[in-house]
Amino acid sequence: MTVRLVRLCRRRAALIGSRRARASVFPRSNPWSTPAHRAARFGGLSLLLFLGFGAAPARAELMHDVAQAKKQLARLPFSDVAAPRLMERGEQRPLALPREALSAERCTTLVLLSHERVSFTLHLPPAAGGAPEPPIGSVAGLIELTRCGAARGALGGAVIEMRSPRGVLERVVAASAKRPRRVRSRLPARQTGPVIEPSSIGPRATRASLPERFATLRRQAELRGDASLFQRSLMTDATGQARVDLDLLPGCFRVDLLGPPDPPGAGVSFDLDLELRRLPDGALVAADHSEALDAHVEFCTSTPGEVRLGALGGMPRAPVITLITRWPLPPLPDHFSTLTKNQLALRWLRQRTPPPADSGRQREWLGVVGHTTLALPTRAGACYQVVVAAHAGAPESLALEVSQGRARVENQSDERGAATDVTWCAPRNGQARLRVQAQGAGLVWRAVAYQVSSPPVGEPAPDTRAPGAKKPDAGAPEVERRAP
């Protein structure tokens, strides 16, 4: 026992000695504890504090900017802040100022604020006997306007129009005896610097007469085949909006919204926008928010239903003509979903080509989101068309690529949720490789291959069946289900 205790003590002493030796070679000292490093550390800390607390944020926070505008205008004899409004693209709302803003003092100041990237305009009614004023556009999400004397009466009939897809709009108004200091000077993030005046790009666009536009649309409809035309007359309200509910039968439609010609001497043209929403759920069917003076949409529906047509951005209290053109829906297989039928019919309508014969349908596939590779047997000299459309879900984009040997063609949807197709002629017997790229929420797509022309006479058809496989019935398409 004594020998064991002596050995244990010697081991402990040796271990303690080795630790002290390592500590002497590698001293465990803090490199930041020296006077020089402590000075550098505190100097860096003071610099961080200066940068963190001394620099103002460069972003334009809407709540902060509204508070600054309210603080500056609160010093005036009268000021008022309205509740924020959420507005959609093309929506127009009257400004509805308080009575005190137009009668208490000599000058009225109006401040409209939104996010710095939101675009909106302010339309002012013409003065008595005067020409209409051009719309005032927002700059960095801000419109600031001060009118004095009789000129401020136009603010009582002003209308706000949202140009961005959507945005929250804040309104601050004040009245004073003289022009106050500009609110923009207190908002650094909304300082735009010098603004270059736009150069002239020629005369503004004007509308032709209604008979001329009707004749043009009728000729275009006749070129697309058998069409039926219907006309509805609407009257816009004080904000330039109108709506009507329509009962639609199955078919493909083009809806044109035609506004009246501008009155003589008008300094502004009204840009009509169009929205079609399904009833009763209000889902958007089609919309036109372009910069064209008139508006039109095209869509197909394989089921009857009711839709609500909404006209936006028109001349207040003016007639609007709605021209509806209908074409028969092309025949499609019953097992295609309603979404697939609508997309394929619209694709062929816009291409102004008849759909391929159903007898030429060779093969079908079902797939989901992602990249999918497929194979299609081909015969040399035969021409094929492959179309891809959504079967279910919410499609975002569809792309299709076909390659065989050195030949390669591709196409993709030109708008959200639209179908796409590829047409090519096979250079030889064998198999063409198809690659589908699909994006969307819960998307399931359907691809259909048609043979649109036959190969030269005497060209044998390739046999791509497995040995011993049964020959399929003539004319029956082969259906595959593929996942990426």
C-alpha positions as CSV (number, residue, x, y, z in Angstrom):
1,M,0.0,0.0,0.0
2,T,2.8,2.4,0.9
3,V,4.6,1.7,-2.4
4,R,1.4,2.5,-4.3
5,L,0.9,5.8,-2.5
6,V,4.5,6.8,-3.3
7,R,4.0,6.0,-7.0
8,L,0.7,8.0,-7.1
9,C,2.4,11.0,-5.5
10,R,5.2,10.9,-8.0
11,R,2.8,10.7,-11.0
12,R,0.9,13.7,-9.7
13,A,4.1,15.7,-9.2
14,A,5.2,14.8,-12.7
15,L,1.8,15.9,-14.2
16,I,1.9,19.2,-12.3
17,G,5.4,19.9,-13.5
18,S,4.6,19.2,-17.1
19,R,1.6,21.6,-17.0
20,R,3.8,24.4,-15.5
21,A,6.4,23.8,-18.2
22,R,3.7,24.2,-20.9
23,A,2.4,27.3,-19.2
24,S,5.9,28.8,-19.2
25,V,6.4,28.1,-22.9
26,F,2.8,29.2,-24.0
27,P,1.7,31.8,-21.5
28,R,-2.1,32.0,-21.2
29,S,-2.3,35.8,-21.5
30,N,-5.1,37.8,-23.2
31,P,-3.7,39.6,-26.2
32,W,-6.3,42.3,-25.7
33,S,-5.2,43.0,-22.1
34,T,-2.1,45.0,-23.0
35,P,-2.4,48.8,-22.9
36,A,-2.0,49.3,-26.7
37,H,-4.7,46.7,-27.5
38,R,-7.0,48.1,-24.8
39,A,-6.7,51.5,-26.5
40,A,-7.5,50.1,-29.9
41,R,-10.4,48.1,-28.5
42,F,-12.0,51.2,-27.0
43,G,-11.3,53.2,-30.1
44,G,-13.1,50.7,-32.3
45,L,-16.0,50.5,-29.8
46,S,-16.4,54.3,-29.9
47,L,-16.4,54.2,-33.7
48,L,-19.1,51.6,-33.8
49,L,-21.2,53.7,-31.4
50,F,-20.7,56.8,-33.5
51,L,-21.8,54.9,-36.7
52,G,-24.7,53.2,-35.0
53,F,-26.2,56.3,-33.3
54,G,-24.9,59.2,-35.4
55,A,-26.1,58.0,-38.8
56,A,-29.8,58.3,-39.8
57,P,-31.4,55.5,-41.7
58,A,-31.6,56.0,-45.4
59,R,-34.8,54.0,-46.0
60,A,-38.2,55.7,-46.3
61,E,-40.4,54.1,-43.6
62,L,-44.0,55.1,-44.3
63,M,-45.0,55.4,-40.6
64,H,-42.0,57.6,-39.8
65,D,-42.5,59.8,-42.8
66,V,-46.2,60.3,-42.0
67,A,-45.3,61.2,-38.5
68,Q,-42.8,63.8,-39.8
69,A,-45.4,65.3,-42.1
70,K,-48.0,65.4,-39.4
71,K,-45.5,67.0,-37.0
72,Q,-44.6,69.8,-39.4
73,L,-48.2,70.6,-40.5
74,A,-49.6,70.4,-37.0
75,R,-48.1,73.9,-36.3
76,L,-50.5,75.4,-38.9
77,P,-54.0,76.7,-37.9
78,F,-55.7,73.5,-39.3
79,S,-54.4,70.0,-40.1
80,D,-56.0,66.6,-40.5
81,V,-54.7,63.0,-41.1
82,A,-57.0,60.5,-42.8
83,A,-57.0,56.7,-42.1
84,P,-54.6,54.7,-44.4
85,R,-56.2,53.2,-47.6
86,L,-55.2,50.0,-49.4
87,M,-55.7,50.5,-53.1
88,E,-55.3,48.1,-56.1
89,R,-54.0,48.9,-59.5
90,G,-56.4,51.0,-61.6
91,E,-58.6,51.8,-58.5
92,Q,-59.7,55.4,-58.3
93,R,-61.1,57.1,-55.2
94,P,-62.3,60.7,-54.6
95,L,-60.1,62.7,-52.2
96,A,-62.9,63.8,-49.8
97,L,-61.2,66.7,-47.9
98,P,-62.6,68.1,-44.7
99,R,-64.6,71.4,-45.1
100,E,-62.2,73.3,-42.9
101,A,-59.3,72.5,-45.3
102,L,-60.9,74.6,-48.0
103,S,-62.6,77.4,-46.1
104,A,-60.6,78.2,-42.9
105,E,-57.5,79.8,-44.4
106,R,-56.1,81.1,-47.7
107,C,-53.8,78.2,-48.7
108,T,-54.4,74.5,-48.6
109,T,-51.6,72.0,-48.5
110,L,-52.1,68.3,-49.5
111,V,-49.6,65.5,-48.8
112,L,-50.1,62.0,-50.2
113,L,-47.6,59.4,-49.0
114,S,-47.0,55.7,-49.8
115,H,-44.0,53.4,-50.0
116,E,-41.2,54.9,-52.0
117,R,-41.6,52.4,-54.8
118,V,-45.4,52.8,-55.1
119,S,-46.7,54.9,-58.0
120,F,-50.0,56.8,-58.0
121,T,-51.5,59.8,-59.6
122,L,-53.7,62.7,-58.6
123,H,-56.4,63.9,-61.1
124,L,-57.8,67.4,-60.6
125,P,-61.0,68.6,-62.2
126,P,-60.8,71.5,-64.7
127,A,-61.5,75.0,-63.4
128,A,-64.7,76.7,-64.6
129,G,-64.3,77.2,-68.3
130,G,-60.8,75.9,-68.4
131,A,-59.1,72.9,-69.8
132,P,-58.5,69.7,-67.7
133,E,-55.2,69.6,-65.9
134,P,-52.7,66.9,-66.6
135,P,-52.5,64.2,-63.8
136,I,-49.9,64.8,-61.1
137,G,-47.6,61.7,-60.7
138,S,-46.0,60.7,-57.5
139,V,-42.2,61.0,-57.1
140,A,-40.6,58.5,-54.6
141,G,-44.0,57.7,-53.3
142,L,-44.9,61.3,-52.5
143,I,-47.2,64.0,-53.9
144,E,-47.1,67.4,-52.2
145,L,-49.4,70.2,-53.5
146,T,-50.2,73.6,-52.2
147,R,-53.0,75.8,-53.7
148,C,-53.9,79.3,-52.6
149,G,-57.0,81.4,-53.3
150,A,-59.6,80.2,-55.8
151,A,-57.2,77.6,-57.3
152,R,-57.6,75.4,-54.2
153,G,-61.2,74.7,-55.0
154,A,-60.1,72.0,-57.5
155,L,-58.7,69.9,-54.5
156,G,-62.3,69.3,-53.4
157,G,-63.0,67.2,-56.5
158,A,-59.6,65.5,-56.8
159,V,-59.4,61.7,-57.5
160,I,-56.5,59.4,-56.6
161,E,-55.6,56.6,-59.0
162,M,-53.2,53.7,-58.0
163,R,-50.7,52.8,-60.8
164,S,-48.7,50.1,-58.9
165,P,-50.2,46.6,-58.3
166,R,-51.2,47.7,-54.8
167,G,-50.2,50.1,-52.1
168,V,-51.2,51.7,-48.8
169,L,-51.9,55.5,-49.2
170,E,-51.7,58.0,-46.4
171,R,-53.3,61.5,-46.6
172,V,-52.3,64.6,-44.6
173,V,-54.0,68.0,-45.3
174,A,-53.5,71.4,-43.7
175,A,-54.7,75.0,-44.1
176,S,-52.6,78.1,-43.5
177,A,-52.5,81.8,-44.3
178,K,-49.4,81.4,-46.5
179,R,-47.5,78.6,-48.2
180,P,-45.7,76.5,-45.5
181,R,-42.3,74.9,-45.7
182,R,-42.3,71.9,-48.0
183,V,-42.7,68.5,-46.2
184,R,-40.3,66.8,-48.6
185,S,-37.4,68.8,-47.0
186,R,-37.9,66.8,-43.8
187,L,-37.8,63.4,-45.6
188,P,-34.2,62.7,-46.7
189,A,-35.1,59.3,-48.3
190,R,-37.5,61.0,-50.7
191,Q,-35.1,63.7,-51.9
192,T,-34.9,63.1,-55.7
193,G,-32.4,65.8,-56.6
194,P,-32.9,67.8,-59.9
195,V,-35.6,66.4,-62.1
196,I,-34.9,66.4,-65.9
197,E,-37.9,67.7,-67.7
198,P,-39.2,65.1,-70.2
199,S,-38.7,65.9,-73.8
200,S,-41.5,65.9,-76.3
201,I,-42.2,62.5,-77.9
202,G,-44.8,63.8,-80.4
203,P,-48.6,64.3,-80.1
204,R,-50.4,62.3,-77.5
205,A,-52.5,59.2,-78.5
206,T,-56.1,59.8,-79.5
207,R,-59.0,57.5,-80.0
208,A,-60.6,57.0,-83.4
209,S,-64.3,57.2,-83.8
210,L,-66.4,54.4,-82.5
211,P,-67.6,53.2,-85.9
212,E,-64.0,53.0,-87.1
213,R,-63.0,50.9,-84.1
214,F,-66.0,48.7,-84.5
215,A,-65.3,48.0,-88.1
216,T,-61.6,47.1,-87.3
217,L,-62.6,44.7,-84.6
218,R,-65.3,43.0,-86.8
219,R,-62.7,42.4,-89.5
220,Q,-60.3,40.9,-87.0
221,A,-63.0,38.6,-85.7
222,E,-63.9,37.4,-89.2
223,L,-60.3,36.5,-89.9
224,R,-60.3,34.1,-87.0
225,G,-63.3,32.1,-88.3
226,D,-66.9,31.8,-87.3
227,A,-67.6,34.4,-84.6
228,S,-70.6,36.0,-82.9
229,L,-70.5,39.6,-81.7
230,F,-72.5,41.2,-78.9
231,Q,-72.5,44.7,-77.6
232,R,-73.3,46.2,-74.2
233,S,-73.3,49.9,-73.2
234,L,-72.2,51.1,-69.8
235,M,-72.0,54.5,-68.0
236,T,-69.1,55.3,-65.7
237,D,-69.6,56.9,-62.3
238,A,-67.9,59.9,-60.8
239,T,-64.7,57.9,-60.4
240,G,-64.6,56.6,-63.9
241,Q,-65.6,53.1,-63.0
242,A,-68.4,50.8,-64.3
243,R,-69.3,47.2,-64.0
244,V,-71.8,44.6,-65.3
245,D,-72.5,40.9,-64.8
246,L,-72.5,38.6,-67.8
247,D,-73.7,35.0,-68.3
248,L,-71.3,33.2,-70.6
249,L,-71.8,30.0,-72.5
250,P,-68.8,27.6,-73.2
251,G,-66.5,29.1,-75.8
252,C,-63.6,31.4,-76.5
253,F,-64.1,35.1,-75.9
254,R,-62.5,38.5,-76.7
255,V,-63.9,41.4,-74.7
256,D,-63.1,44.9,-75.9
257,L,-63.7,48.0,-73.8
258,L,-64.0,51.1,-75.9
259,G,-64.2,54.6,-74.5
260,P,-65.6,57.7,-76.2
261,P,-63.2,60.0,-78.2
262,D,-61.6,62.8,-76.1
263,P,-63.5,66.1,-76.2
264,P,-62.0,68.9,-78.3
265,G,-59.2,70.7,-76.4
266,A,-58.7,68.0,-73.8
267,G,-55.2,67.9,-72.4
268,V,-55.3,64.4,-71.0
269,S,-56.4,61.0,-72.3
270,F,-58.2,58.5,-70.1
271,D,-56.6,55.0,-70.0
272,L,-59.3,52.3,-69.7
273,D,-58.5,49.2,-67.7
274,L,-60.5,46.0,-67.7
275,E,-60.9,43.2,-65.2
276,L,-63.0,40.0,-65.4
277,R,-63.8,38.1,-62.2
278,R,-65.6,34.8,-61.8
279,L,-68.8,34.8,-59.7
280,P,-69.5,34.2,-56.9
281,D,-65.9,33.7,-55.6
282,G,-64.4,36.7,-57.3
283,A,-61.4,34.8,-58.8
284,L,-59.6,36.8,-61.5
285,V,-60.3,35.4,-65.0
286,A,-58.4,38.0,-67.1
287,A,-57.3,41.6,-66.8
288,D,-55.8,44.4,-68.9
289,H,-53.9,47.1,-67.1
290,S,-51.7,48.2,-70.0
291,E,-51.1,51.8,-71.1
292,A,-53.3,51.5,-74.2
293,L,-56.3,53.9,-74.3
294,D,-58.8,51.0,-74.8
295,A,-58.6,47.6,-73.1
296,H,-59.2,44.0,-74.2
297,V,-58.8,40.5,-72.8
298,E,-59.0,37.0,-74.3
299,F,-60.0,33.8,-72.5
300,C,-61.7,30.5,-73.0
301,T,-64.1,28.6,-70.8
302,S,-65.4,25.1,-71.2
303,T,-68.1,25.5,-68.6
304,P,-71.0,28.0,-68.5
305,G,-70.9,30.6,-65.7
306,E,-71.3,34.2,-64.6
307,V,-68.5,36.8,-64.6
308,R,-68.3,40.4,-63.5
309,L,-66.8,42.9,-65.9
310,G,-65.2,45.9,-64.3
311,A,-64.1,49.0,-66.2
312,L,-61.5,51.3,-64.5
313,G,-59.8,54.6,-65.3
314,G,-62.5,55.9,-67.7
315,M,-63.7,59.4,-68.1
316,P,-66.1,60.3,-65.3
317,R,-69.8,60.0,-66.1
318,A,-69.2,59.0,-69.7
319,P,-70.5,56.1,-71.9
320,V,-68.3,53.0,-72.4
321,I,-69.0,50.4,-75.1
322,T,-68.3,46.7,-74.4
323,L,-67.9,44.5,-77.5
324,I,-67.9,40.7,-76.8
325,T,-66.7,38.3,-79.5
326,R,-67.3,34.6,-79.1
327,W,-65.9,31.6,-81.0
328,P,-66.9,28.0,-80.6
329,L,-64.8,25.9,-78.2
330,P,-62.6,23.4,-80.2
331,P,-63.4,19.7,-79.5
332,L,-61.2,18.3,-76.8
333,P,-61.2,14.9,-75.1
334,D,-63.6,14.5,-72.1
335,H,-60.9,13.3,-69.8
336,F,-59.0,16.6,-70.0
337,S,-59.6,18.8,-67.0
338,T,-61.4,22.1,-67.3
339,L,-58.2,24.0,-66.8
340,T,-56.4,22.1,-69.5
341,K,-59.3,22.6,-72.0
342,N,-59.3,26.4,-71.3
343,Q,-55.6,26.7,-71.7
344,L,-55.3,24.7,-74.9
345,A,-58.3,26.4,-76.5
346,L,-56.8,29.8,-75.7
347,R,-53.4,28.8,-77.1
348,W,-54.8,27.8,-80.4
349,L,-57.1,30.9,-80.6
350,R,-54.1,33.2,-80.1
351,Q,-52.1,31.4,-82.7
352,R,-55.0,31.7,-85.2
353,T,-54.5,28.1,-86.2
354,P,-56.9,25.2,-86.0
355,P,-56.2,22.7,-83.3
356,P,-54.7,19.4,-84.5
357,A,-57.1,16.6,-85.2
358,D,-57.8,14.3,-82.3
359,S,-57.1,11.3,-84.5
360,G,-53.5,12.3,-84.6
361,R,-53.1,12.2,-80.8
362,Q,-50.2,9.8,-80.2
363,R,-49.3,9.9,-76.5
364,E,-50.0,11.8,-73.2
365,W,-48.1,12.4,-70.0
366,L,-49.0,13.7,-66.6
367,G,-46.2,15.4,-64.5
368,V,-45.6,17.7,-61.6
369,V,-43.4,20.6,-60.7
370,G,-39.7,20.4,-61.6
371,H,-37.7,19.0,-64.6
372,T,-39.1,15.9,-66.4
373,T,-37.6,14.0,-69.3
374,L,-39.9,12.1,-71.7
375,A,-39.5,10.0,-74.9
376,L,-41.7,10.1,-78.0
377,P,-41.3,7.5,-80.9
378,T,-41.0,9.3,-84.2
379,R,-41.0,8.4,-87.9
380,A,-38.6,10.1,-90.3
381,G,-40.3,13.0,-92.2
382,A,-43.4,13.1,-89.9
383,C,-44.2,16.3,-88.2
384,Y,-45.4,16.5,-84.6
385,Q,-46.8,19.0,-82.2
386,V,-46.5,18.7,-78.4
387,V,-48.5,20.9,-76.1
388,V,-48.1,21.3,-72.4
389,A,-50.8,22.8,-70.2
390,A,-51.8,22.8,-66.5
391,H,-54.0,20.0,-65.4
392,A,-54.5,21.2,-61.8
393,G,-53.1,23.7,-59.4
394,A,-51.8,27.2,-59.9
395,P,-49.2,27.3,-62.8
396,E,-46.5,29.9,-62.8
397,S,-44.5,29.0,-65.9
398,L,-44.2,26.1,-68.4
399,A,-41.2,25.4,-70.7
400,L,-40.8,22.6,-73.3
401,E,-37.7,21.5,-75.2
402,V,-37.5,18.8,-77.9
403,S,-34.3,17.3,-79.3
404,Q,-33.5,14.5,-81.7
405,G,-30.0,14.1,-82.9
406,R,-28.7,17.6,-83.8
407,A,-32.2,19.0,-84.2
408,R,-33.4,21.0,-81.2
409,V,-36.4,23.3,-80.7
410,E,-37.8,24.9,-77.5
411,N,-40.6,27.2,-76.3
412,Q,-42.0,28.6,-73.1
413,S,-45.2,30.3,-71.9
414,D,-45.3,34.0,-72.6
415,E,-47.4,34.8,-69.6
416,R,-48.2,33.4,-66.2
417,G,-50.1,30.2,-66.3
418,A,-50.3,29.9,-70.1
419,A,-49.8,26.8,-72.1
420,T,-46.9,26.3,-74.5
421,D,-46.2,24.0,-77.5
422,V,-43.5,22.9,-79.9
423,T,-43.9,21.8,-83.5
424,W,-41.1,20.0,-85.5
425,C,-40.4,17.4,-88.1
426,A,-38.5,14.2,-87.1
427,P,-35.2,13.9,-89.0
428,R,-35.1,10.1,-88.6
429,N,-36.8,7.1,-87.1
430,G,-36.2,6.6,-83.4
431,Q,-37.2,8.6,-80.3
432,A,-37.3,12.3,-79.6
433,R,-36.4,13.5,-76.1
434,L,-38.8,15.9,-74.5
435,R,-37.8,18.0,-71.5
436,V,-40.5,19.8,-69.5
437,Q,-39.8,22.4,-66.9
438,A,-42.8,23.5,-64.7
439,Q,-43.2,25.8,-61.8
440,G,-46.3,26.5,-59.7
441,A,-48.2,25.8,-56.5
442,G,-49.6,22.3,-56.4
443,L,-49.1,22.1,-60.2
444,V,-49.9,19.0,-62.2
445,W,-49.4,19.4,-65.9
446,R,-50.6,17.4,-69.0
447,A,-48.5,17.0,-72.1
448,V,-50.1,15.8,-75.4
449,A,-48.2,14.7,-78.5
450,Y,-50.0,15.0,-81.9
451,Q,-48.8,13.8,-85.3
452,V,-49.8,16.7,-87.6
453,S,-48.4,15.3,-90.9
454,S,-47.5,11.8,-92.2
455,P,-44.1,10.6,-93.3
456,P,-43.3,10.0,-96.9
457,V,-44.9,6.9,-98.5
458,G,-43.0,3.7,-97.9
459,E,-41.2,4.8,-94.8
460,P,-41.6,2.0,-92.1
461,A,-42.8,2.9,-88.7
462,P,-40.3,2.3,-85.8
463,D,-41.3,-0.5,-83.4
464,T,-40.4,0.8,-79.9
465,R,-42.4,-1.9,-78.0
466,A,-40.7,-4.3,-75.7
467,P,-40.2,-7.8,-77.1
468,G,-43.4,-9.8,-76.7
469,A,-45.5,-6.7,-75.9
470,K,-49.1,-6.6,-77.2
471,K,-49.7,-4.2,-80.1
472,P,-52.0,-1.4,-78.9
473,D,-55.4,-0.7,-80.5
474,A,-55.2,1.6,-83.5
475,G,-55.9,5.2,-82.8
476,A,-55.7,4.8,-79.0
477,P,-53.1,7.2,-77.4
478,E,-50.6,5.8,-75.0
479,V,-50.8,7.5,-71.6
480,E,-47.8,7.7,-69.3
481,R,-47.4,9.2,-65.8
482,R,-44.0,10.6,-65.1
483,A,-42.5,12.4,-62.1
484,P,-39.3,14.5,-62.2
